[in-house]
Amino acid sequence: MIEIKDLLLKFQNLLSLGEAQKDTIRSVISEAIGVQIKSEDITIKNGTIYLNIKPVYKNEILLKKEKIFNKLEELLGKKSPQGFR
């Protein structure tokens, strides 16, 4: 029988993994375009990064998309997201 504390521990590990991913994405994007993005403005769903930022910054990210994804793949490996929205 699985105890509730074991299930909660699994969810806690998943949440901390998501936050670590967001921090990595935030730092890579900040390094690439020179603009700080808040972790709250980043959402990851089904391998796609959703950014709640100004369109000007999104355009800059799209211009440097290949560089950003190469760095993310280097840092996150198989768990790196595959697209932006």
Backbone bond lengths (Angstrom), bond angles and torsions (degrees), N, CA, C in turn:
res aa  C-N    CA-C-N  psi(-1)  N-CA   C-N-CA  omega(-1)  CA-C   N-CA-C  phi
1 M - - - 1.454 - - 1.530 109.05 -
2 I 1.313 116.66 133.15 1.455 121.88 -179.11 1.523 109.23 -87.90
3 E 1.320 114.81 130.38 1.453 119.57 179.22 1.526 110.14 -85.56
4 I 1.302 115.09 155.71 1.464 121.40 -178.60 1.519 110.95 -61.61
5 K 1.317 117.10 -37.79 1.464 119.54 -178.37 1.526 110.86 -63.63
6 D 1.340 117.94 -33.49 1.461 120.59 177.38 1.524 111.26 -67.03
7 L 1.330 116.95 -41.46 1.461 120.79 177.27 1.524 111.46 -64.62
8 L 1.319 116.68 -42.49 1.454 120.78 179.17 1.532 111.08 -64.52
9 L 1.309 116.91 -36.18 1.457 121.10 177.85 1.526 110.42 -64.53
10 K 1.333 117.55 -39.90 1.464 120.98 177.25 1.524 110.59 -62.52
11 F 1.341 116.97 -44.39 1.458 120.19 178.74 1.523 111.39 -64.94
12 Q 1.311 117.34 -37.25 1.456 120.78 178.76 1.527 110.13 -63.61
13 N 1.322 117.05 -41.13 1.466 120.73 178.39 1.521 110.88 -64.43
14 L 1.327 117.51 -40.97 1.468 120.88 178.52 1.526 111.34 -64.60
15 L 1.325 116.83 -41.47 1.459 120.41 179.82 1.519 111.43 -65.95
16 S 1.322 117.45 -41.64 1.459 119.49 -179.84 1.522 110.63 -68.52
17 L 1.338 117.68 -32.98 1.459 121.39 175.86 1.524 110.25 -64.61
18 G 1.330 117.12 -41.96 1.459 121.70 177.74 1.518 112.07 -62.97
19 E 1.311 117.64 -40.41 1.458 121.91 178.66 1.526 110.49 -67.39
20 A 1.316 116.98 -39.16 1.467 120.08 177.61 1.524 110.34 -64.51
21 Q 1.332 116.78 -39.46 1.463 121.31 177.09 1.525 110.18 -62.58
22 K 1.318 116.84 -44.99 1.463 121.05 179.56 1.530 111.02 -61.32
23 D 1.329 116.92 -42.39 1.460 120.39 179.46 1.524 111.19 -63.54
24 T 1.331 116.65 -40.25 1.462 120.67 177.97 1.519 110.59 -64.63
25 I 1.323 116.91 -45.70 1.465 121.73 179.01 1.524 110.16 -61.09
26 R 1.316 115.65 -44.59 1.466 120.98 -179.84 1.525 111.26 -60.09
27 S 1.317 117.13 -44.48 1.467 120.08 -178.35 1.528 111.80 -69.46
28 V 1.330 117.57 -38.36 1.469 120.63 178.90 1.528 110.80 -65.87
29 I 1.325 116.96 -43.86 1.467 120.36 178.97 1.527 110.33 -65.86
30 S 1.316 116.99 -42.44 1.466 120.49 179.24 1.522 111.13 -61.22
31 E 1.325 116.10 -39.58 1.464 120.94 178.21 1.530 110.79 -66.69
32 A 1.322 116.93 -38.70 1.467 121.27 -176.08 1.526 112.85 -73.53
33 I 1.334 117.56 -41.85 1.471 119.36 -174.21 1.527 113.51 -111.41
34 G 1.319 117.57 -9.49 1.458 120.31 176.97 1.512 115.25 78.12
35 V 1.330 118.25 20.38 1.467 122.70 179.82 1.525 108.62 -124.84
36 Q 1.318 116.30 134.54 1.460 120.70 178.35 1.529 110.04 -80.14
37 I 1.336 115.86 131.98 1.457 122.30 177.62 1.521 107.71 -117.05
38 K 1.321 117.03 137.79 1.461 121.38 178.62 1.526 110.06 -76.79
39 S 1.318 116.54 148.42 1.471 120.92 177.72 1.518 111.48 -62.56
40 E 1.339 117.06 -30.09 1.459 120.69 179.92 1.530 112.12 -67.33
41 D 1.335 116.44 -21.19 1.465 121.08 -178.94 1.525 112.95 -86.95
42 I 1.331 117.04 2.68 1.459 121.81 -179.39 1.520 109.49 -115.26
43 T 1.327 116.16 128.96 1.458 122.44 175.05 1.526 107.42 -129.66
44 I 1.334 116.27 139.33 1.459 120.81 178.51 1.520 108.20 -119.87
45 K 1.333 115.96 120.95 1.468 121.60 178.13 1.518 108.92 -136.07
46 N 1.307 116.71 127.28 1.466 122.69 175.94 1.527 112.87 51.08
47 G 1.317 117.05 40.82 1.457 120.85 177.04 1.517 114.91 77.60
48 T 1.331 117.84 11.75 1.461 122.08 179.22 1.527 109.04 -118.27
49 I 1.318 115.85 136.87 1.459 121.80 178.29 1.528 108.35 -92.52
50 Y 1.313 116.70 124.58 1.463 122.40 175.36 1.525 107.51 -107.24
51 L 1.331 116.27 125.20 1.452 121.60 -178.45 1.515 110.27 -113.67
52 N 1.314 115.84 130.85 1.458 122.20 177.45 1.532 107.54 -103.86
53 I 1.345 115.12 71.14 1.456 121.06 -177.14 1.531 109.15 -133.54
54 K 1.325 115.93 174.82 1.461 121.71 -179.28 1.527 110.21 -64.75
55 P 1.338 116.68 144.63 1.473 120.86 179.72 1.534 114.09 -56.91
56 V 1.323 117.21 -31.27 1.466 120.54 178.75 1.528 110.22 -60.79
57 Y 1.322 116.59 -42.13 1.459 120.83 179.76 1.525 110.82 -70.71
58 K 1.332 116.47 -36.39 1.471 119.94 177.66 1.523 110.64 -62.50
59 N 1.333 116.75 -40.91 1.460 120.20 178.09 1.521 111.23 -62.51
60 E 1.307 116.42 -42.54 1.463 120.78 178.31 1.526 110.79 -62.07
61 I 1.325 116.05 -40.18 1.469 120.61 178.23 1.521 110.24 -64.99
62 L 1.322 117.57 -42.48 1.461 120.85 179.35 1.524 111.78 -63.45
63 L 1.333 117.25 -34.30 1.458 120.26 177.01 1.526 111.72 -65.91
64 K 1.318 116.39 -31.85 1.470 121.35 -178.04 1.527 111.85 -108.81
65 K 1.321 115.72 22.39 1.465 122.90 -175.12 1.531 112.73 -54.96
66 E 1.311 117.50 -47.13 1.466 121.11 -177.03 1.530 111.18 -62.40
67 K 1.313 116.58 -43.85 1.462 121.20 179.06 1.530 110.45 -62.30
68 I 1.337 116.30 -43.01 1.461 121.62 -178.65 1.529 110.40 -64.35
69 F 1.339 117.28 -47.20 1.465 120.01 -178.64 1.524 112.52 -67.39
70 N 1.334 117.42 -34.18 1.463 119.39 176.08 1.521 110.78 -63.41
71 K 1.319 116.49 -42.39 1.470 120.64 179.13 1.532 110.76 -67.79
72 L 1.336 117.73 -40.79 1.463 120.92 178.11 1.527 110.98 -63.49
73 E 1.320 116.66 -41.29 1.462 120.50 179.32 1.524 110.63 -64.77
74 E 1.322 115.85 -36.57 1.459 120.98 177.87 1.527 111.09 -65.41
75 L 1.335 116.55 -41.35 1.469 121.03 -176.20 1.531 113.29 -83.69
76 L 1.326 117.76 -39.18 1.462 121.15 -174.18 1.523 114.02 -101.42
77 G 1.310 117.61 -16.41 1.467 120.88 -179.48 1.507 111.98 68.25
78 K 1.324 116.11 -134.11 1.462 121.84 -176.68 1.529 113.09 -66.06
79 K 1.318 117.52 -21.04 1.462 120.55 -177.11 1.527 112.64 -88.05
80 S 1.331 117.32 9.81 1.461 118.59 179.83 1.523 110.76 -76.54
81 P 1.340 117.01 141.29 1.466 121.00 177.76 1.531 111.15 -63.43
82 Q 1.318 116.15 159.62 1.462 120.55 -175.14 1.523 114.40 -112.10
83 G 1.332 118.40 -4.09 1.462 119.22 -178.20 1.509 113.19 -160.50
84 F 1.341 115.48 165.70 1.459 123.83 177.17 1.509 110.01 -115.21
85 R 1.316 116.48 152.76 1.468 122.78 169.77 1.485 107.68 -146.29
